Amino acid sequence: MYRRTSRKPIGFIFVLSIIFIVSSFLLFKNNISSALAATLSFNSTTIDSNSPQDPWGKGVGDINGDGWTDLLIGGYVNGGLVWYENGKGSTGSDWLPKKTIDTANGFSTDIEVGDINNDGDNDVVSFRYPVGLYWYKSSWDIAHTSVSWTSKTIDADVQLHDVELADLDGDGALDVVGRNQAEFGAQGDVLYIYRQVPGPTGSDPTWILLSPSEVPSIPNGEGLKIADLDRDGKKDIVVNTVWLKMNYCISATICISFSTMRKA
């Protein structure tokens, strides 16, 4: 004789367990988000009431190597290129008065920080309008308390809107990638990739601009980022709607190449 039992099927219990776990996780996540939203706040701090005029150029990076992020501003109209030391690493104050890197004007929309010549000190890369891409070599005194800057030209004739630094070919030296924008009569459908060829110790590097045949075309637009998207140890390039997969080769002739272009 068939005996009715109240025992639920194993599959039914499993589904209920999954629903309970997911519901609990979402509730936990929402509680965190709500708590964070209730406590998160921002304070406005005036760093410099007399900063460069029309500060189109903006960047961050550890200029003096003390482990604290400093600020960089480039004035388009006047005021030059300056940096503000994060005082937390020295005096304990918030921000120290600006220090000039370059008195020229026309600085545009992007500033990057990195050790271009591998001397252990960070340098600065920026560009000016209407044309010109430059790196600023930092030279510190023995006590590492005072720095001087030397302007070095990467490309005197290029017009850019975005710039990024990365070791694209795996040779240990930072390369430079730039892009213009699809506004104000300009075109943002070309990538400018400058491969650094390090010079002998104590000398400046040279820069090789990859030819159009070596760089895939990209959609018109603006914006640029470099990251290892597929975790293969190589830096890829990201623009609007696509990413360029890097496939460098290290041999007697170090090279940079792109194996594919994929939808972002």
Buried (B, 14 or more C-beta within 10 A) or exposed (E): EEEEEEEEEEEEEEEEEEEEEEEEEEEEEEEEEEEEEEEEEEEEEEEBEEBBEBBBBEBBBBBBBBEBEBBBBBBBEEBBBBBBBBBBBEEEEEBBEBBEBBEBBBBBBBBBBBBBBEBEBBBBBBBBBEEBBBBBBBEBEEEEEEBEBEBBEBBEEBBBBBBBBBBBBBBEBBBBBBBBBBEEEBEBEBBBBBBBEBEEEEEBBEBEBBEEEEBBEBEBBBEBBBEEBEEEEBBBBBBBEBBBBBBBEEEEEBBBBBEEBEEE
